[in-house]
Amino acid sequence: MPKHLAQPEKTKRKPVIDFSAKEIRIPEKKQKKKAKSHASKTEDAFQTAMLNKTLDRKFSLSELVLALLALVLLVVVYFLPTSGLVRLLSFLVPFLLAGYSYLFEAFQEAFMGIVLGRELIVSVASLMAFCAGSYGGGAAVMIFLKLSDMALAYVEMMQAEKVAALYSLRSDKANLVKDNGVSVVKADGLKRDQVIELYAGDVVPTDGTVIDGTSVLDASALVGGSLSFPVAAGSRAISGCVNATAPIRVRVEAEQKDSVCSTVLRAAENSWMHKSSQERLIQKVISYATPALVIAAFLLAIVPSISTGDWRTWLARAAVILTVSQLYSVVQSVKLVYDCAAVYGSARGIVFKGHDVLEALSRAETLVFDKTGTVTEGKYRVKDVFPKGVSESQLLFLAGAAELSSIHPIARAIVAASGAYASDVKVLDVEETPGRGICAFIDGRNVYVGNAAMMEEHGVEYDMPSVPGSAIHVAIDGRYIGHIIVDDALRDGAFDAIEELRMSGAKTSVLLTGDVHSSARKIASVLNFDLVKAELSPEEKCKAVEYLMSNRNVNTTLAFVGDGICDTEVLKCATVGIAMGCFDKPEAVEVSDVAILGEDIHQLPKAYQIAERSAGAAFLNTVVCGAVKLLIAIFGAAGVFGLLFAALLQCAAVLFEAINALRILNYEETRQKPRIKWRKGRQKNERSDESFI
C-alpha cells in the first residue's frame, strides 16, 4: 500500500513493535464506508493522496535542466517582437517542455472523474490563461510548478540519503556457526538461539548474548557520541555496535527486525505515520479551502464576464485564483521539516516516534524526572552496613538472596556486594512490591527487604539511618536485623543539562523518586529542582504526573524523563515519555515516545532543541506559504498580480520552505555552554512533599 494512503492518527501513544508497510492499515473510519461507489472510493483515495502527497517524481538533474531551459526560453520568447499565432506557438514550446508530464497526469485525473486533482486544476488554470491571451502566465505556471516540485524532491532525496546512511548501522550478513564450520548467511534470516561469530570490525547484526570470547563493543555510531564497553561471556551484544578488538561468539536473542538498531531505523524512516496537530489542522482547512477557491475562481470567470463582457480580463484573474487553490505544498513543507528533524535526531542517537512527539516536546514547559538512571548514574553501590543481632556478612547475604530475582539497580548492587548465588540458597515465594521492596521465603523464614514503608506495612520497628544515603531495611519473621546504606552518584553534567533545559523554555522541573526523603531532597537542592516528591511507588508516580498534567498551562505539555525500565507506566502517562540510556534496552525504546540511546544527559536538551527548531520551522513555513497564497488570492482577484508574477511568488515560497527544511536536516551544532547562575536559597526545593499531590 502506498504510504500516503495510510495515516494512522495517534491519540494515545502505544508501543509500536513493527513499522513495516505490511502492518499499515487504512483508518477504521474509511473501512466502514462500504456503501460508496467505486468511483467515490477512488476519488476519496486520490484526495487523501493529494493531502499527504510525497512527490511521485523524484529529483532528477535532467528534469531540473529541462525546467531551467524552459524558463530561459520563456524569458527569450517574452521579449521577442512576435504576435498572433506565432507568439502563441512560441509560448507553447516552454509550456510543453516543462508541463508535458503534468498534462498527461491531468488527462488521467479527468478520465477518472477526479475534479480536484492538483495537475488537473493547474492545467486548467494554464489553459485558461492561454485562452485569455496571457501566454506568458500560462507557461510560467507549469515552469515554476516544475521548479517547486524539484526543490521539494531535492529535500526528500537528501533526507533519503541520510536515512540510507543510518542503514550502515545494520549489517546485512552474519557469520552463522554450524556443526561443520562457519557460513555467511543473511542477517534478516537469523533465528533465536542460533550462534553467530563476530570478528574484529564486524557490526553486530542483531541483539544477543556473548557466550565465548572477550572484546570491546563500540556503540558510538548508534548513540551519536563516544561510547564503548567491554564484553565477555554473559554480556549483552547490541545490534549496531562494532566489535572493536577480538573475535566473539554471540547467541541470538531477537530477530533482526525486532532489534534495537531496527527500531531506531524504523522510527527515523516512518515518523510521518504519526502526524502533528498542525498537519491535521492544515489538512482539514485544505479539505474546505480547495473546493471553495475552485468555485470562487469559476464564479469570478463567469459572473463579471456576463455583466461587463470583458471575459479575457476576468478569465486571467480566475486563473490566478485557481493556481492558489492547490495548497498541498503547505502540508508537504511541514511534513518535510518534521521528517528531517526525525532523521537528524536518529543520526545522533535520539529517536523521535512521530511528528506529534516533536510538536508536543517543543511545547513542554513541565519536565518531570525520575531519579535513578536519569539524573543519577543508576549504578548503586553499598556504602555501609548496619547489622543488628547478626553479622554484616549475614545481613548482606540474606538481603542479596532475597533480591536475586529483581532487576532494580539497588537490588543488583546488593546482590553484587553479598556474593549470593541462586545455587547457594533456596528462595521461594518471592513477591516484589514496586516502590517498597521484596518479600521472600528463604530456608523456612520470611525475609523482608525494602524501605521504611515496607517495614511499616509489616509492623516491623526499624532504626533510623545515621548516615546519608538510601537505607534498605532487612527483617526476618518480623524481627529487625539491620539496614544497608546504598548511594548513587549524580550524572556528570546533570546540573548543566537541567539549567540548559530551563534556559530553552522548560519552566518547571520536578523530581519524582522512590528513594528516601533525605536523599531526594539533597539531590533536588543540588540540581535546583522546583518540586520534589520522594518514597513513591510507580502508581503514585503516575498519579503525580496526572496531577501535574491537569494543572499545567493551556497549550503546554508535560514530558517525563526516566530509564524506561522501572517507570514504564509513568512514561505512558505523560504527554511525552522520554527514556534515557536505552541503547541496550529494546523494551524501553518500544514504550517511550523519545528514546535517547546514549548515557550523556546533554542529549536531553539537544532533543528539546531539535523539537523546538522543527516546530518553529514548520510554523514559519505554514505562515509564509499561507500569507503568500492569501496575498496572491486578494491581489490576483483585484488584478494587481498577474499569473506570471503569482507563479513566481509561489515558487519563491516553496523554495523558502525547502531551504528551511534543509536547515533542519543539515544543522551544524554550535553548542555553547549556558551561562549558569547558582541560585541560592531556592525555597521551592524545601517544600513539603505533599505540596502538589
C-alpha positions in Angstrom: 0.0 0.0 0.0 1.4 3.5 -0.9 2.4 5.1 2.3 0.5 8.3 1.7 -2.8 6.3 1.8 -2.1 5.0 5.3 -2.0 7.7 8.0 -2.9 6.2 11.4 -3.9 9.1 13.7 -2.4 8.7 17.1 -4.5 9.8 20.1 -2.5 8.0 22.8 0.9 6.6 22.3 1.2 2.9 22.4 4.3 0.7 22.0 4.9 0.1 18.3 6.9 -3.1 17.6 6.9 -3.1 13.8 6.5 -0.2 11.5 6.8 -2.2 8.3 4.5 -1.5 5.4 2.8 -4.8 5.8 1.2 -3.7 9.0 -0.1 -0.3 7.9 -3.9 -0.2 7.7 -6.3 2.4 6.4 -8.0 4.1 9.3 -11.2 2.5 10.6 -13.4 5.4 9.5 -12.5 4.6 5.9 -13.1 0.9 6.2 -16.7 1.5 7.3 -17.8 3.3 4.2 -18.7 0.1 2.3 -21.8 1.5 0.6 -19.9 4.1 -1.5 -19.4 3.5 -5.2 -16.1 2.5 -6.7 -15.7 6.0 -8.3 -16.3 7.6 -4.9 -13.7 5.4 -3.3 -11.2 6.2 -6.0 -11.8 10.0 -5.5 -11.5 9.7 -1.7 -8.2 7.8 -2.1 -6.9 10.4 -4.5 -7.9 13.3 -2.3 -6.1 11.6 0.6 -3.1 11.2 -1.6 -3.2 14.9 -2.5 -3.4 16.0 1.1 -0.5 13.7 2.1 1.4 13.9 -1.1 5.0 12.8 -1.2 6.2 13.6 -4.7 5.8 10.7 -7.1 8.5 12.3 -9.3 12.0 12.0 -7.8 14.7 14.7 -8.1 16.3 14.4 -11.4 19.1 16.6 -12.8 17.7 16.1 -16.3 14.2 17.3 -15.2 15.8 20.3 -13.5 17.8 21.2 -16.6 14.6 20.8 -18.6 12.7 23.2 -16.3 15.6 25.7 -16.4 15.7 25.5 -20.2 12.0 26.2 -20.3 12.5 29.2 -18.0 15.2 30.6 -20.3 13.0 30.1 -23.4 10.1 31.8 -21.6 12.3 34.9 -20.9 13.5 34.9 -24.5 10.1 34.4 -26.1 8.6 37.0 -23.8 10.8 39.8 -25.3 10.6 38.6 -28.9 8.6 41.0 -31.1 6.1 38.4 -32.2 2.3 38.5 -32.4 -0.7 36.4 -33.2 -0.4 32.7 -33.9 3.4 32.9 -34.0 3.5 34.3 -30.4 1.1 31.6 -29.2 3.2 28.8 -30.7 6.4 30.3 -29.3 5.0 30.3 -25.8 3.7 26.7 -26.2 7.3 25.5 -26.5 8.4 26.2 -22.9 4.9 25.4 -21.7 5.1 21.8 -23.2 8.7 21.4 -22.3 8.0 21.9 -18.6 4.4 20.7 -18.4 4.1 17.6 -20.6 4.1 15.3 -17.6 1.5 17.4 -15.7 -0.8 17.5 -18.8 -0.6 13.7 -19.0 -1.5 13.3 -15.3 -4.3 15.9 -15.7 -5.7 13.8 -18.5 -5.7 10.7 -16.3 -7.4 12.6 -13.5 -10.1 13.9 -15.9 -10.6 10.4 -17.2 -11.1 9.1 -13.6 -13.5 12.0 -12.8 -11.3 13.5 -10.1 -12.1 17.2 -10.4 -9.9 18.4 -7.6 -6.7 16.8 -8.7 -3.7 19.1 -8.5 -2.4 18.5 -12.0 -5.9 18.9 -13.5 -6.6 22.2 -11.8 -3.2 23.6 -12.6 -3.5 22.5 -16.2 -7.0 24.1 -16.5 -5.5 27.3 -15.0 -2.8 27.4 -17.6 -5.2 26.8 -20.4 -7.5 29.5 -19.1 -4.5 31.9 -19.2 -3.8 31.0 -22.8 -7.4 31.5 -23.7 -7.3 34.9 -22.0 -4.2 35.9 -24.0 -1.8 35.6 -21.0 0.6 33.3 -22.8 3.5 34.1 -20.5 1.4 33.4 -17.4 0.1 30.1 -18.7 3.7 28.9 -19.5 5.0 30.3 -16.2 2.6 28.2 -14.1 3.9 24.9 -15.5 7.6 26.0 -15.3 7.5 27.3 -11.8 5.4 24.3 -10.7 8.2 22.0 -12.1 10.9 24.0 -10.3 8.9 23.9 -7.0 8.5 20.1 -7.3 12.2 19.7 -8.0 13.0 21.8 -4.9 10.8 19.6 -2.6 12.1 16.4 -4.3 15.6 17.5 -3.7 14.9 17.8 0.1 13.3 14.4 0.0 16.4 13.0 -1.8 18.7 14.5 0.8 16.6 13.1 3.6 16.6 9.6 1.9 20.4 9.8 1.7 20.6 10.5 5.5 18.3 7.5 6.1 20.4 5.3 3.9 23.5 6.4 5.9 21.7 5.2 9.0 21.3 1.8 7.4 25.0 1.3 7.6 24.5 0.7 11.3 22.8 -2.6 10.4 24.7 -5.5 9.0 23.2 -7.4 6.1 25.2 -10.5 6.6 26.2 -12.7 9.6 28.6 -15.5 10.3 26.4 -18.4 11.4 28.1 -21.1 13.4 27.2 -24.6 12.3 28.4 -28.1 13.2 30.6 -28.2 10.1 32.0 -24.7 10.5 31.0 -21.1 9.9 28.9 -19.9 6.9 27.9 -16.5 5.8 24.1 -16.0 5.8 21.6 -13.1 5.5 21.2 -11.3 8.8 17.5 -10.9 8.5 17.1 -14.7 8.5 18.7 -15.2 11.9 16.5 -17.0 14.5 16.6 -17.1 18.2 19.2 -19.3 19.9 21.4 -19.5 16.8 25.1 -18.7 17.3 27.0 -16.2 15.2 30.6 -15.3 15.2 31.8 -11.7 15.1 35.3 -10.8 14.0 37.1 -7.5 14.7 35.5 -4.8 12.7 32.2 -6.6 12.3 28.9 -4.9 13.1 26.6 -6.8 15.5 23.6 -7.8 13.2 21.1 -8.3 16.0 20.7 -8.4 19.7 22.2 -11.3 21.6 24.3 -12.6 24.5 28.1 -13.2 24.3 28.8 -16.9 25.0 32.5 -17.1 24.2 35.4 -14.6 24.0 36.2 -11.2 25.3 36.2 -8.0 23.3 35.1 -4.3 23.3 32.0 -3.1 21.5 31.9 0.4 20.1 28.4 1.9 20.2 29.4 5.4 19.0 27.6 5.3 15.7 24.4 4.1 17.3 24.2 6.6 20.2 25.6 9.6 18.3 28.6 10.0 20.7 31.6 8.3 22.2 30.6 5.0 23.9 32.4 1.7 24.1 32.2 -1.1 26.7 33.9 -4.5 27.3 32.0 -7.7 26.8 32.6 -11.2 27.9 30.6 -14.4 28.4 27.2 -13.4 29.7 27.4 -9.8 28.4 24.8 -8.4 26.0 25.7 -7.7 22.4 23.6 -4.8 21.0 22.8 -4.5 17.3 24.5 -1.6 15.6 27.6 -1.8 17.8 31.0 -2.6 16.2 33.2 -5.4 17.5 36.4 -3.5 18.1 39.1 -6.0 19.1 38.9 -9.8 19.3 36.5 -12.4 17.8 33.5 -13.4 20.0 30.5 -15.7 19.7 27.0 -14.5 20.3 23.8 -16.3 20.9 20.9 -14.6 19.0 18.1 -13.4 21.3 16.0 -11.4 18.8 15.3 -11.4 15.1 16.9 -8.5 13.3 13.5 -6.8 12.7 13.0 -6.7 16.5 16.4 -5.4 17.4 17.3 -2.0 18.9 19.0 -0.9 15.7 16.0 -1.8 13.5 13.7 0.1 15.9 15.8 3.2 15.5 15.8 2.9 11.7 12.0 2.4 11.5 11.5 5.4 13.8 13.7 7.6 11.5 12.0 6.4 8.3 8.4 6.2 9.4 7.9 9.2 11.7 5.4 10.5 9.1 2.9 7.9 10.3 2.0 10.0 13.4 1.1 13.5 12.2 1.3 16.6 14.2 -1.8 18.6 15.1 -0.6 21.3 12.8 -0.6 18.9 9.9 -4.1 17.6 10.8 -5.4 21.2 11.0 -3.9 22.2 7.7 -5.4 19.1 6.0 -8.8 20.0 7.5 -8.5 23.6 6.2 -7.4 22.4 2.8 -10.4 20.0 2.5 -12.7 23.1 2.6 -10.4 25.7 1.1 -9.6 23.9 -2.1 -13.1 23.4 -3.4 -14.1 26.9 -2.1 -11.3 28.5 -4.1 -12.1 26.5 -7.2 -15.7 27.5 -7.1 -14.7 31.1 -6.4 -12.4 31.1 -9.4 -15.1 29.8 -11.8 -17.6 32.3 -10.4 -15.0 35.1 -10.9 -14.5 34.0 -14.5 -18.3 33.8 -15.3 -20.2 36.4 -13.4 -18.2 39.6 -14.1 -17.7 38.5 -17.7 -21.5 38.4 -18.2 -22.0 41.8 -16.7 -19.0 43.5 -18.3 -18.4 41.5 -21.4 -14.7 41.6 -20.8 -14.2 37.9 -20.4 -10.4 37.9 -21.1 -9.6 40.0 -18.1 -11.8 38.0 -15.7 -10.6 34.7 -17.1 -7.0 35.7 -16.4 -7.8 36.7 -12.9 -9.7 33.5 -12.3 -6.7 31.5 -13.5 -4.7 33.2 -10.7 -7.2 32.1 -8.0 -7.2 28.6 -9.5 -3.4 28.2 -9.1 -3.7 29.4 -5.5 -6.3 26.7 -4.7 -3.6 24.0 -4.7 -2.3 24.0 -1.1 -0.5 20.7 -1.0 2.9 22.4 -0.7 1.9 23.7 2.7 1.3 20.2 4.1 4.4 18.9 2.2 6.7 21.6 3.7 5.5 20.8 7.3 5.9 17.1 6.7 9.4 17.6 5.3 10.5 19.7 8.3 9.4 17.1 10.8 10.8 14.2 8.7 14.2 16.0 8.6 14.2 16.6 12.3 13.4 12.9 13.0 16.3 11.8 10.7 18.6 14.4 12.2 17.8 13.1 15.7 18.2 9.4 14.9 21.7 10.1 13.4 22.6 11.5 16.8 21.1 8.7 18.9 17.8 10.5 19.7 14.8 8.6 18.4 11.5 10.5 17.9 8.5 8.3 17.3 6.4 10.8 15.3 5.7 14.3 14.2 3.3 14.7 17.0 6.0 13.8 19.5 8.3 16.6 18.1 5.5 19.1 18.3 4.4 18.1 21.8 8.0 18.2 23.1 8.5 21.7 21.7 5.7 22.9 23.9 6.8 21.1 27.1 7.1 23.6 29.9 7.0 21.0 32.7 9.7 18.4 32.8 9.4 15.6 35.4 12.5 13.5 36.1 12.8 10.1 37.7 16.0 10.0 39.8 17.6 6.6 39.3 19.4 6.2 35.9 18.3 9.7 34.8 19.9 12.5 36.9 22.0 9.8 38.6 24.1 7.2 37.0 21.9 4.3 38.1 24.9 2.5 39.4 24.3 2.0 43.1 27.0 0.7 45.4 26.8 -0.5 49.0 28.2 2.4 51.1 27.7 1.0 54.6 26.1 -1.9 56.5 24.5 -1.6 60.0 23.6 -5.1 61.3 21.5 -5.7 64.4 21.9 -9.1 66.1 23.6 -10.6 63.0 27.0 -10.2 61.3 27.5 -7.9 58.4 28.0 -10.8 56.0 24.8 -12.5 57.2 22.8 -9.3 56.7 24.2 -8.8 53.2 23.8 -12.5 52.3 20.1 -12.6 53.3 19.3 -9.3 51.5 21.2 -10.5 48.4 19.4 -13.8 48.4 16.0 -12.1 48.5 16.9 -9.7 45.8 18.3 -12.3 43.3 15.3 -12.2 41.0 14.9 -8.4 41.0 16.2 -6.2 38.1 16.2 -2.9 40.1 19.6 -1.2 40.2 19.6 -1.2 44.0 18.9 -4.9 44.1 21.7 -5.6 41.6 24.1 -3.6 43.9 23.1 -5.6 47.0 23.4 -8.9 45.2 26.9 -8.0 43.8 28.1 -6.9 47.3 26.6 -10.0 49.0 28.1 -12.6 46.7 24.8 -14.6 46.8 24.1 -17.0 44.0 20.9 -18.9 43.2 22.7 -22.2 43.9 23.7 -21.1 47.4 20.2 -20.8 48.9 16.6 -22.0 48.4 14.4 -19.0 47.7 10.6 -19.5 47.4 7.5 -17.3 47.0 9.3 -14.1 46.0 6.9 -11.1 45.9 8.2 -7.7 44.7 6.3 -4.6 45.5 7.4 -1.7 43.3 8.5 1.3 45.3 8.6 -0.8 48.5 10.8 -3.9 48.3 10.8 -7.7 48.3 9.2 -10.4 50.5 10.8 -13.8 50.1 10.6 -17.2 51.8 14.2 -18.3 52.4 15.1 -21.6 54.3 11.7 -21.6 56.0 11.8 -18.0 57.1 10.0 -14.8 55.8 12.6 -12.2 54.8 11.6 -8.6 54.2 14.0 -6.4 52.3 12.9 -2.8 51.4 12.4 0.8 52.5 10.8 2.2 55.6 7.3 2.0 54.1 7.7 -1.8 53.7 8.8 -2.2 57.3 5.8 -0.1 58.5 3.5 -2.2 56.3 4.6 -5.4 58.1 4.6 -3.8 61.5 8.4 -4.0 61.9 10.1 -1.4 64.1 13.2 -0.2 62.4 16.2 2.1 63.2 16.6 5.4 61.6 19.8 5.6 59.5 22.5 7.8 60.9 24.4 8.4 57.6 23.1 9.9 54.3 22.1 7.6 51.5 19.3 5.2 50.7 18.5 2.9 53.5 17.4 -0.7 52.7 16.0 -2.4 55.8 16.0 -6.1 56.4 13.8 -8.2 58.7 13.3 -11.9 59.4 9.9 -13.2 60.6 9.0 -9.7 61.8 12.4 -9.2 63.6 14.5 -6.3 62.5 18.1 -7.3 61.7 19.6 -4.1 60.4 19.9 -1.9 57.3 22.1 -1.3 54.3 23.1 2.1 53.0 23.5 2.4 49.3 24.1 5.6 47.2 24.1 6.6 43.6 26.4 9.3 42.1 24.9 12.2 40.1 25.4 12.1 36.4 28.3 14.2 35.2 26.8 17.4 33.7 23.3 16.8 35.2 23.2 20.3 36.6 24.3 22.0 33.4 21.8 20.0 31.3 18.8 20.9 33.5 19.8 24.5 33.5 20.2 24.4 29.8 16.7 23.0 29.5 15.4 25.7 31.8 17.0 28.4 29.6 15.5 26.7 26.5 11.9 27.1 27.8 11.3 24.4 30.4 9.8 26.5 33.2 9.1 23.8 35.9 11.4 20.9 36.8 10.1 18.2 39.1 11.9 15.2 40.7 9.9 12.0 41.5 11.7 9.1 43.2 11.1 6.1 45.3 14.1 7.0 47.3 14.0 8.3 50.9 13.2 11.9 51.6 16.7 12.9 52.8 18.4 11.6 49.7 15.8 13.0 47.3 15.9 16.5 48.9 19.7 16.6 48.7 19.7 15.8 45.0 16.8 18.3 44.4 18.7 21.0 46.2 21.9 20.4 44.2 20.2 20.3 40.8 17.8 23.2 41.6 14.6 21.3 41.1 11.4 23.3 41.6 9.4 20.4 43.2 10.4 17.1 44.7 8.4 14.0 45.9 10.1 11.0 47.5 9.2 7.4 48.5 6.8 6.9 45.7 5.6 3.7 44.2 5.1 3.6 40.3 1.4 4.0 40.8 2.0 7.1 42.9 4.4 8.5 40.3 1.6 8.1 37.7 -0.8 10.0 40.0 1.7 12.8 40.5 2.3 13.1 36.7 -1.5 13.1 36.1 -1.9 15.8 38.7 0.8 18.0 37.1 -0.7 17.4 33.7 -4.1 18.6 34.9 -2.6 21.8 36.4 -0.3 22.8 33.5 -0.8 25.9 31.4 -3.0 25.8 28.4 -1.3 24.8 25.1 1.7 23.4 27.0 2.7 19.8 27.6 4.5 17.7 30.2 7.5 15.4 29.5 8.6 12.6 31.8 12.2 11.5 31.7 13.1 8.0 33.0 15.2 5.0 32.3 12.4 3.1 30.6 12.7 0.0 32.8 11.3 0.7 36.3 9.0 3.5 35.1 7.2 2.1 32.0 3.7 3.1 33.2 4.8 6.6 34.0 6.2 7.0 30.5 2.8 6.1 29.1 1.0 8.6 31.5 3.0 11.6 30.4 2.3 13.6 27.2 5.8 12.8 26.1 7.7 9.9 27.6 11.5 10.1 27.3 13.7 7.1 28.0 17.4 7.7 28.6 20.3 5.4 28.2 18.3 2.7 26.4 20.7 1.6 23.6 20.7 -1.8 25.3 17.1 -1.8 26.4 14.8 -2.6 23.4 11.7 -2.6 25.6 12.5 0.9 26.7 12.8 2.0 23.1 9.4 0.5 22.3 7.4 2.1 25.2 8.9 5.6 25.0 7.9 8.5 22.7 11.5 9.7 22.6 14.4 7.3 23.1 17.8 8.8 24.0 20.1 5.9 23.3 23.3 7.2 25.0 24.1 7.9 28.6 25.1 11.5 28.1 22.4 13.7 29.8 23.3 16.6 27.5 21.4 14.6 24.8 18.2 15.7 26.7 18.5 19.4 26.0 19.6 18.6 22.5 16.4 16.6 21.9 14.4 19.6 23.3 16.2 22.0 20.9 15.6 19.7 17.9 11.9 19.7 18.7 11.8 23.5 19.1 13.7 24.1 15.9 11.5 21.8 13.9 8.2 23.1 15.3 9.4 26.7 14.7 10.4 25.9 11.1 7.1 24.1 10.5 5.1 27.1 11.8 7.2 29.5 9.8 6.7 27.5 6.6 2.9 27.5 7.2 2.8 31.2 7.8 4.9 32.2 4.9 3.2 29.9 2.4 -0.3 30.8 3.7 0.4 34.5 3.6 1.8 34.3 0.1 -1.2 32.4 -1.2 -3.6 34.8 0.6 -1.9 37.9 -0.9 -2.0 36.3 -4.4 -5.7 35.5 -4.0 -6.6 39.0 -2.9 -4.4 41.0 -5.3 -4.9 38.5 -8.1 -8.7 38.9 -7.9 -8.2 42.6 -7.9 -6.0 42.5 -11.0 -2.8 43.7 -9.3 -1.0 40.4 -9.6 -0.8 38.7 -13.0 -0.4 35.0 -13.4 3.3 35.1 -14.2 4.1 37.1 -11.1 1.8 34.9 -9.0 3.5 31.7 -10.2 6.9 33.2 -9.5 5.9 34.3 -6.0 4.5 30.8 -5.2 7.7 29.2 -6.4 9.7 31.5 -4.2 7.6 30.5 -1.2 8.2 26.8 -1.9 12.0 27.4 -2.3 11.9 29.1 1.1 10.1 26.1 2.6 12.7 23.7 1.1 15.6 25.7 2.4 14.0 25.8 5.8 13.7 22.0 5.9 17.3 21.6 4.7 18.5 23.8 7.5 17.0 21.3 10.0 18.5 18.3 8.2 22.0 19.8 7.9 22.0 21.8 11.1 25.6 22.1 12.4 25.6 22.2 16.2 27.5 25.1 17.8 26.6 24.1 21.3 27.6 26.7 23.8 27.7 26.1 27.5 24.9 28.0 29.2 25.7 30.9 31.5 24.6 29.4 34.7 24.0 31.3 37.9 23.8 29.3 41.1 20.5 30.3 42.7 20.9 30.2 46.4 18.1 29.9 48.8 15.6 28.3 46.4 12.8 27.7 48.8 10.9 25.7 46.3 13.2 22.7 46.8 12.4 22.7 50.5 8.6 22.4 50.0 6.7 19.7 51.7 6.4 16.6 49.6 2.6 16.9 49.8 2.7 20.4 48.1 1.4 19.2 44.8 -0.2 15.8 45.4 
